Amino acid sequence: FCVNTCATRMCKRLCSFALASKQNPEQCEHLLDLLVHMLSLQLSNTAILHQIRRDQVTDTCRANSVLSRKRRVLTPNDLKHLVVDEDHEMIYCYVPKVACTNWKRVMMVLTGRGKYSDPMEIPANEAHVSSNLKTLNQYSIPEINHRLKNYMKFLFVREPFERLVSAYRNKFTQKYNTSFHKRYGTKIVRRQRKNATQEALRKGDDVKFEEFVAYLIDPHTQREEPFNEHWQTVYSLCHPCHIHYDLIGKYETLEEDSNYILQLAGVGNYLKFPTYAKSTRTTDEMTTEFFQNISSEHQTQLYEVYKLDFLMFNYSVPSYLKLE
């Protein structure tokens, strides 16, 4: 029971010591007291909350098996969002627009072996340089399986439509994102805007949110290529129906969940998740406003695209939606 109940390596180690010291009743009793204390900590409110979140994912995967398990086997290419920290035996699946810049900074501190100490000293653009972090797709199949089985795996999620509006605001309303305007903006304008000007077709820098939504629900879009990672569904990026995540953090409780993970990793004493309030952050109120001009038909179709993310991570249908 002891070995099976323990979730951490330290707990398992204490358990083994207790079993080995049966000849020394005093030492055994002391170790058992420590174990009881550790097990009670494991079953703290936070641990129970994460168990509820895991159960929600499992239940949703089971109930929607046709949708969620389109493929039985993952390929290495499916694992490029899973960042590996060998020193602390952790795997983090990053989801763009869910504090992934700061989590990548933290992972660079954890894997940098002293190169960095303060995550916020790392420039944001450096956190997104792929060579700065190792991802699971870079390992052999046996190495991948070993890490998926033995490492602590976690991801962070966000209310799906708030994340979507955040992606739209960042990629289509900021003048500096010319690469997105050229790659996606021009395509969206060409397909979704009648009588588009030559300038709009050339630049693609004035995409309206309604046009962006129409592009996402257009069957041609998904047939052509997978969604960009900034608006791809979490279940397609992190494959929670195939990979058993130990911890599911939420953007709404970002600081609390992040520091709990760092505590479990054994680094909580010297590393805290960066805290700073972004005044430009996309809020629920902002998201409500963006959806005001979306027809109920398009809202319904868009909800279907992100439905599994809503169900899997226990986000209720937004009150502003007018679903058909």
N, C-alpha and C positions, 0 to 999 in steps of 0.2 A: 504493500500500500504506500509506504513511505517513498520509494523510488518513483512509483507511478504518479504520485500526487505532486512531487516537486517539479516546478517549471524552470528553475534556474540551475546553472551548474554548481553554484555555491551550496544551494539546498541539497542537491544530489550528493555533493561531496560530504556534507555533514551527515547525511543519511548513511552513507557508506561507513563513515567513521563510527557512527552509533552502532551499526550492525556488527562492526569489527571489534567493538570494545565491550561486548556483552560480559566478558570475564571481569571487567572493572565497573561495578554497579554505580559508583559515584560519578565517574567520568561519563558513563552512558546516560545517567540521569541529567547531567549538565547539558550534554549534546542534545538530548531529547527536548529539554526546555528551550534550547536555541531553535530547534526544528519547529516546535509548536509556534514559537514567536514568528519565525519566517513564514510558515504556512498561513498564519493569521494575516500577515502582511500581504501575502499573495492574494488572499481572498478579501482584500480591502475593497472599498467602494469602486476605486478606479479599475482594479482587476476585473471586478464583476461587470462593470460598464463595458470593458473591452470584450468580455465573453459574450455579452448581449449583442454587441456589434458583429462579432464573428458569427454568432448563431443566425443573425439576420441575413448575412451574406449567404451562408449555407442553405438556409430555407428558400431564399430567392433563387439561388442556382438550381435547387431541386425542383421548385415550382415552375421554373421557366427553362427547363433543360434544352428544349428545342432551340431557343434563342441564344442561351448563354453558352452552350457547348457545341457550337457549329462545327468545331474541329475537336477530335479526341486528343490529339497530340500537339504540343507546342514545339516550334522550331527555335533554334538559337536566335533567329531574327525577331522573334516575339519578345525577346528578353533584353532588348537594348535600353529599356527604361529602368532596369533594375541595377542600381549602383551597389557595388560590393565593398565592404570594409572588412578586410581580412583580419586586422589586429583585434577588432572587437566582435568578429563573427556576426555581422549585421548585413542585411540587404534592404535597401530603401528603393521603392518604386516611385519615381518622381512623376507628378502630374502637373503640367504647366498651368499656371494661374491658381495654384494652391500652395503658396509660399515655397515654391520649389527652388527659387534663387537662394533663399536663406538656408534651406535644408542642404542644398549642394555646398554652400559655404561651410556649414557644420561638418559635412562629410569630408570636405577638404582638410579641415582641422584634424578630424579623427584619423584620416589616412595619411596625413602629411608628415608624421613622425617628427614633430617639433618644428616643421617649417613654418606653420601658422599657429597662433594661439587665440587670436580674436577673429571670429568669423566676419565681423563687419569691416575688418581691414582689407578683406579680399574684394576687389572690384567686381561688380555684378557681371560684367562681360567675361571676366576671367572664370567665374563660377560655371559659365556655360560652354567653356572650351572642353570639347569631348575628351581630349587626351589627359585632362587633369583628374579624371575619375575613371575607375575601371568598372565596366558593366558586365553583367553575367553572360552576355552573348560572346564574350571574348574567351570563354573557357571551353574545355572539351566537354563532351556529353557526360562522362562519368564525374567530372569536376562540378558540372552544373547540378547534377542530381544530388551529389554529396552536400553541396551548399544549400540547396532548396530543402533538404531534409533536416539539416543540423543548425543552420544559422537563424537568427531572429529576423523575421521579415515584417516590414511595416510599410504603410502608405498613408497619405493624407488625402481627404476628399472634401468637397465643397458643394453647396447647393448648386445643382447642375445649371440652372438658368442664370444664376448670379455669376458663375464661372464663365458662362458663354458671353454674357454682356461685358464682363471684364476683358475677355479675349478680343471681342469686337472693338471696344474702346481703345485698347492698347495697340492693336494691329491696323485698324482702319481709320482712326481719328487723329493719330499722331503723325505729323508731317514727315518725321524722320524715318518712318518705317517703309521706305520706298521699295525694299525688296518684296514686302508683302503686297504692296499696291500693284507692283508689276506682275508678280506671280499669280495672285488671287483676285486683286481688285479689278484688273482689266477683264479677266474672265467673267467675273460676276456682273460687271456693267454690260458686257457684250450679251450675256444671256438673259439678264433680268430687267434691263432698262430699254424701254421703247424710245426711239428717236434720240439715242445718246449722242452727244457732241463728239467730234473727232478728238478733242482734247481729253474728254473723260475716258474715251476708249484707249487713248494712248497712255494716260497717267494712272487711271484706276485709283485715284486718291480721295474720292468723295463718295464711297459706297455707303448707302443708307442701310440702317439696321434691317428694314423690311426686305431689302434686296439680299442681304446676307442670309436672312432666314429662308427666303425663297430658294437660294442657292443650296442651303443645307438639306432642305426637304426634297429637292429635285432628284428623282431616281438616277438621272444621268450622272450626277456628281459622284455618288457612291460607286457607280459602275466604272467610272473613269479612273479613280484612284482613291486610296484610303484618305479619310479626313486628315488635315494637318493636326499635329499633336496638341495644339492649343485649343482645338474644339473637338478633338476625338473623345469618345466616351471613356470613362475610367475603366470600365470592364474590358474594353478593347486594348487599352494601354497596359494594364497591370494584370489582366487575366485572373481575377479573384475566384473564378469557378474552377480553375486548374491549379492555382497556387494557393496554399493555405497560409494566409497572413496571420501572424501572431497578434499584431496590433493594427487597429484602424483608427488613425487620428482624424480629427475634424477641424476644418478651418475656423469654425465657430468657437472651438476651445483649443486653439492652436498652441498657445503658450503652455497651458496645463498639460496637454497631451505630449507635446514635444519634450518637456522637461521630465515627464514620467518615463519616456523612452530612453532618454539620456541617463536617467537614474538606473534603469534596468541594465543598461549597457555598462554600468560601473564608472561612468565619467561625470555624473551629476554634480560631484563636489567641485570640479574645476571648469566645467563647461555648461553654460546656460544658453538656451535658445535666444537669439537676438530679439529684443522687443523695441519696436518703435511704431508709432501710429502713422500710417500713410494717409495724408489728407485727401488724396485722390482715389482712395480705395472704393471699389464698386460695392454699393450697399443694396439691401433689399428694396429700399424706397426708389433708388435709381433704376433697379431692374424693373420694378413695377411700371415706371414711366416709359421705359424702352418698349414694353410690351403693349402699351396703350394703342398703338397704331397697327398692331398685327391682327389680321382677321382671325376669327374663331376657328376657321378651317385650317389656317396655317399654324395656329397655336396647337391644335389637336395633332397635326402631323409632326410638328416639332417635338411635342411631348412623347410621341411614339418612338422617335429617334433616341431620346434620352431616358426613356421609361425605366430601363433596367438600373440605371444609376440612381434614379429616384427611389426605386423599391429596395435595391440592394443596400443602400446606405441610409435608409429610413428617413428620407425627405418627403414631406407631404406635398400633395399637389398644391401649387401656389394659389392663394385666394384670388389673385388678379386674373387668373386664366379663365377664358370662356370656352370650355371644351365642348365639342359637339357630341 
